[in-house]
């Protein structure tokens, strides 16, 4: 069940940020266990250092994903000019 998966993620020590993906495809990053509230039928997620927040129904959560740390693999950039 989604609620149990979220609870497990929140209980992990050390805490690892994760993303809650909704059925619309939007992702909500949970960067701290202090910024999320599990309610009866939905989850409240606050954005740090902001007045923005989201409420997502459990029925509309399609995935719980690990959050990247910004060090994703990218193909190497070409250096220098074109070679002929």
ZISULQUI-V725458 format. One line per field, one symbol per residue. ss: DSSP state (h for helix, s for strand, l for the rest). phi: phi as a letter, one per 30 degrees, with the letter a starting at -180 (. if undefined). Layout:
ss=???
phi=???
//
This chain:
ss=lhhhhhhhhhhllllllsssssllllssssllhhhssslllsssssllllllssssshhhssssssllllllllllllllllll
phi=.edddddddddebddcebccccddjdccdccaddcbbdcdbabcbccdhaccabbbdedcdcaccdddcicddbddddciddcc
//
